[in-house]
């Protein structure tokens, strides 16, 4: 049994959840805390001090309910400032049987081949096409007989500044970041079933100020996008159109927000700047303002789905989640705008101890982080810590470091998978080296030979 802490940093709220995960990856939630997000704008941290206060507030509540103190967290990161690229790798299989070692090797080769700008940090390396000899789209090559293994990977990166600001804000709240997961990826883990992943599906997490899009096709993430549109835009529109304060406009949205045909009833609202004075507003006006903004938001999402080039591969249609989806009538309007694709509004998949408040679509990202820690991620993945994950074995052991260039030759060297990890003198953490049989330091030729023998 191990305790995990998940912190979902959204555009309007911070959610911290503590849970126990047993040896069979069953989740038992023991505590949760929710705080209003401060110091964030459109999913990115703009004020580290304010953001850390919000995180600390949510953390304190979760720890108090759980009755436990936990110092490491898995944290979501917004899709803002992310870039995705496609890379590929190829390796020969010396003994003709594909083991986890060969799968790790080909994944890392694709990572090494990727042209990633210096100012970007790798979040996820996710395979979407394994090729065994000349056979394409192998779901899982493990155990297959082959001479050659190829892979195409979808690599998700984020700006280093955005990444490090997130780490700083969480650290300032008294917790170390153990893992970082793209928020759209976490939401998809929380709401999708196996059939939807296999048939192909688009997941749209519609939040307060942002919408994160992820497209699954053939059990793999093929596309992700970030849009700076969310339900707060409706609040702003209502405030301006009805000349009423933002907090009142938000209450109107929550109470009367519907995309169905309205009645002509009148409601009394305070006037902005002179809240002692009220004026009457027709619910028809409220409906028109909300409908126009929701329609525009859905059309922007539809454009993103079109841009992906994967629309024809979304046999299961679209799954909507996030706080925005509480809007009455959203599913019907979305289906019409998405060219009559099937549309489902999704709550997180049930886990033990799930508080009623967390059962709503608004908390899909937080539940997804817990499921990620319980091996709910893709079948294979190189995570943000450069660790190779296999969902049936959590981590591959021993874990090798990413390819690094030899100082003399510029040739990438890859740590030996057969050699045991040696402790680093500086840190005490394991490092992997290529070690010649005579125990002396390998020469340049020996290093090249080791590298080539691993690749070919």
N, C-alpha and C positions, 0 to 999 in steps of 0.2 A: 504493500500500500504506500503510495506517495501522495504528497499534497502539492497542488499546483495553484498558481495565481494567474488569472487572466485579466488583463486591463484593456478594455475596448475604448479607444480615444476617438469619440465621434465629434461631429461639428457642433452639436448642441448639448451633449451629455458625456460624462465619463462613467463607465460601468466597470466595477472591479468585482470579480467572483472568485471565491476560494472553493476548491473541490478536492476530494480524494479520488484517486484512480487506482484500481486494484490490478492484479497481475493479468487479468483477462480484459483489461481496458474498459471496465465498467466505471461510469462516472457517478459520484455522489456529491452533490453540491452541499456545502456546509455553511456558506456565508456569502452575502452580496452587499454591495454598497453602490449608490448612484449619486452623482453630483452634477450640478450644472457646469458645463464646459466654459472656462474662461481662458483668455490668452490664446485662443485659437480662431483662425479665420479660414473658412472653406477647407477645413480638415487639416490645416498646417499650423504649427505653433508659431505665434507671433510675439508672445511674451512668456518666457520660460518661467518666471517667478509666479505669475498668475496661473499658468497651466499646472505647475507643480502643486500649487495650493488645491486646485480642483481634484487632481489625482490623489493627493494626500487625504482629502475629505472623503472620497469614495473608498479609499483603502482602509481608513479608520473604521468606517461602518462595517465593511466586510470582515475585518479582523475581529471586531467586537462580537459580531453575530457568530462567527466561526469559533471564537475562543482560541485562536491560534495566531502565531506570528510567523510570517513567511517573508523571505528576503529576496526571492528571485521571481521574475514575472515573464509571462509571454504576452507581448503587447502588439496591438494592431497598428498599422501605419496606413494613412490615407493614400489613395491612388494619385493624389496631387504630386506633381513633379516626378512621376514615374515614366520610364521609357521601357518598351519591350523590344526585343530583337530575336530573330531566329538564327540558330547556329546548328552545326552538325559535327559529328565525329565518326571515325571509323577505326576499328582495330581488328587485327587478325586473331584467331582463336587457336593457340598452339596445340592444345590437347583435344580440340574439336567439341568439347562440352562447355556450354555457356554457364558459368557460375556467377555468383554475386560479384566476385572480383572483376570479371570481364565487363559486367554491366556498369560497375563503378568506374572502371577504366575508360569506357567509351563515353560515359557522361562527362567525366572530367576532361576528356579530349575535346568534346564539343564546347565546354566552358573555356578551355584554353584557346580554342580557335575563334572565339567571339571577340568582336572588336568593340570593347566597352570603354567609353570615355573615362579619363582619369577622375573626373568630378562625380562619377556615379558609383554607387555601392550596389552589389548584387543582393537581391532579396530572395529570389527563388529560381532554380533551374529545373524545369519540368519537361520531361520527355513526352512527345506526342506521336512519334512514329519510330518504332524499332524496325530495322530491316535485317533479316537473317539471310545471308547469302543474297539471293535475288527476290526473296519474298517480302513484300511490303506490309506495313501496318500489322505487325505482330503485337498482340495485346501484352503478352509477357514472355520474353525470350528465355527466362530462367529454365535451365535443364535441357534446352534444345541442343541438337547436334548441328554444328555449323563450322565453316572455315573462316567466316568473316561476320562481324557484327557492326551495324551502322545505327546511328540514332539522330533524330532531329529534335532539338530542344527549344522550348519557349523560355527565354531568360527575361525575368522582370527585374529592373533596376530602379533605384531612386537616387535623387541628388544627395550627395554625402552631407551637405549642410542640413537638409531636412531630416536626414537619418540621425545625425549627431545631436541636433536640437531635441529630438524626441527622447534620445537616451539621457540627455542632461536633465530634462524636465522630470523624467521618471526617477532618476537617481536622486534629484533634489527632494523627491517625496519619500526617500528612504528605502528605495527598492532598486536592485540591479536588474537590468534587462537581460534575460536569458535567451529569449528568442523574439524575432519580429516577424509578423505575418501580414501580408497585404489584406486590408480590410474586406475587399470584395471576395477574395479567396476564402477568408474565414466565414463570411456570410453564406457562400456557396456550400461549404462543408456542413453548415448548420441546417440547411433547408432542402438539399437535393437528395433524391433517392437514386438507387442504382440504375433503374430504367431510364430516368431522365438523363443521367450522365452518358449512358450508352447511346441513346437516341440523338443526343445533341440538344443543348438547352442554353438559353441566355438567362443569367441571373442579374437582376438590377436591384441594388440596395439603395432605396430612396430615403435619404436622411433629411436633416433640418436645413443644411446649406449645401449639401453635396449629394451626388449620385455616383455610385461605383458599379461598373458593369464588368461581368466576367462571362465568357462564353466557353462552355464545355462541349467538346466534340470527340466522340470515341473515347470516353473516360479520361480525357486530358484537357487541361486549360489551354486554349488556343489563342485567346484574345482577352485583353483587359483595357478598360478605359475609365477616365474620371471626368465628371461633368460638374461644374459649379452651380448646379440648380437643385433646389430643395424646397421643403414646405415653408421655410421662413420667408421665401419670396411672396407667398400668398399673404402672409401677415403684413408684409410691407405694402403690398398692393392695396389691401383692405384699409390699412391706416391712411394711406393717401387718398383713396377714393371716397372713404367715409368721413374723412377729416376727424379721426379719433385717435387717441394714444395707442402705441404699439401693444401694450399689455391688454387693452380692451379689444383691439383687432384680433389678437391671438385667441382670446376667449370666444369671440364671434366665430372664428374659424373652427374651433373645437366643438362649439355647440350647434352651429348651423351649417357647418361645412358638408355639403352634399352636391353631387353632380346630377342628381335627379331633378325633375321639373319642380320648381319651387312654388309656394303659395305667395299671395300678395300681402301677407301680414306685415305690420310695421313693428320695428323695435326702436327703443330709445337708447341713444348712445351719447356719452359726453363728447364735447368738442375739444379738439387738441388746442392747448394753450389757454383754455378757459373751461376746466373740467367741472366747474359748478353749473355750467350751462349745458343743456342737452338738446338734441334734435332727433327727429324721427327719420328712420331709414327703412326702405322697403327691402324685404328679404329677396326680392327679385334682383335688386342691385347687388346684394351680397353674392347671390348665386352667379350672376354674370361675371363678376370680378374673379371669383374662384375658378369658374369654368375656363375662362380665357387663359389664366396662368397655368392650370393643370394641363390643358390642351397643348400649350406651348412647350411645357416641360416634357411631355410625352413625345412630342414631335422631335425635340432635340435628341431624346434617347433613341427614337426610331432612326434618326440620321446616323447615330453612332453604330447601331446594329447593322445598318446598311454598309457603312464604311468598313466594317470588319471583313466583309467578303465571305462570311460564314453563314449567312442567313438561310441558305438552302440546306445547311447541315443541322439546323435546329428543329429536329423532328418533334421534340417534346414542347416546342414553343418557348414561352417566356415565363420565368418565375419572378414575381415582384415581392420584395420584402423591405423592411425598414419602417420607421415611424410614419412616413408619408402615406403608406398604404392603408392607414386607418380611414382615409377619405372614402366616404360612401359613394359607390358607383364607379370607383377607379378602374376596377377590372374590366367592366363593359366598355368604357371609353378607350382603355389601353388596347383591347382586342381590336377595336375598329381602326385605331391609328396604326397598329402593327400589322396591317394587311390581313386581319382575321386569323392571325396565329393563335394557337391556344395560349391563354394567360391564366396563371394561377397566383393567388396571393398567399404567401407562405409564412407560417410561424416556424420557430425552431423545432427540430425533431426533439421529442420528449427525452429527458434524462432524469435520473433519480434526484429527488430533492429540489426540483425546479420550482422556485417560488412563483406564485400566480402572476406577479408583475413581470417576470422574465419570460412568460409564455407568449408575449406579443411579438410581432415582427420587428419591433424597434430594437430587440435584444438579440437578433440573429448573429451579429458580429461577435458578441461576447460569448455566446454558446459555441459558436464555431471555433473560437480559440481553445476552449476546453476540449472539443472533439479533435482538434489538431494535435493536442498534447496526448490524446488517447489513441494515437495512430490513425486518425481519421483523414490524413492527407492523401495525396496521390500515391500510387503504388511505389514509385521511385521519385526521389527528389534530392537535390543538393540544396540545403537550407542556407539561411543568412550567415551561419557560422561555418560554412563550407563543409558541413558534415553531410555525408551521404545517408539518407533515410530510406528505409524499405518498410512499407506499412505493415508487413507481417513480422518484421524483426526489429522495429523501431530504428536502431542504428546499426550500420555494418561495422564490424570490428575486425581488424584494426582500421581506424579511419586514417586515411592518408591526407596530406596537405595538398593544396592546389599546386599545379605545376609551376615551378620557378625556374628562371633561366640561370644556367651555370655562368659564373662570372667570366671565365676564360673563353668559353665557346659560344655563348648565347643560346645554347641548346637547352630546351626545357628538361629538368630532371624531375622524376616522380619518385616519391618515397617507396621503398620496397614493401610490398604487402606481406611477404613471407617473414621479414625480419621483425623481431619484437621491438616495441617502442623503447627508446632510450630516454632517460630523464634529462631535461635541459639543465645545465648548470645554473642558469640565471633564474629560471622560474619554477623548476621542478616539474613542469608539464611535459608530457611525452612528445618527442619529436621522432621522425622516422628518417633514417639515413640509408644510403646505398653502401653496404659494407662488404669489401672484398674478403675472400676466404683467408688470406694471410693476415688479416687484422690491421693492415696498414691502410693509410688514407688512399682512396681510389684515385688513380691518375685520370687525366682528361679523357684518354681513350676508353678507360674502364667505365667512366660515367656515361659516355656516349653509348657504349655497348649495352649497358644496363637499361638505358632509356629506350634504345631501339628494340631490345628483346621484349620489353613490356608492351610496346606499341605493336610490334609485329610478331 
